[in-house]
Amino acid sequence: MLLFQRHRRHSGMVLLMVLVVIITMSILLTTMLSQNMSQVFSSQDKVDQIKAEELARGAYWKAYMDISSGTAPTVSSETLDGKTFTVGALGGKPADSTVQYPVSVSY
């Protein structure tokens, strides 16, 4: 009878330990998933930034050629991987190397 009473006092301890382990594992898993998702979003933002920079370089030289040939620079849009990048020249004359020629890319 004494063994049964001792077993009864400690019977809920295993359940409590299992619950603590499950909760701890759930917290760790949630933290890891959250960190991975933020890395994915950060990587995608960096890729979009690189695409925008390259499109701005291309827009600069296109505007340079347009102005050199006597036509006005145009605003264009490019769709890359399902995302639309709008490129616009903000003015100035790129043919003169001493004048800055700003180019805007929005996405």
Secondary structure by P-SEA (a helix, b strand, c coil): caaaaaaaaacaaaaaaaaaaaaaaaaaaaaaaaaaaaaaaaaaaaaaaaaaaaaaaaaaaaaaaaaaacccbbbbbbbcccbbbbbbbcccccccccbbbbbbbcc
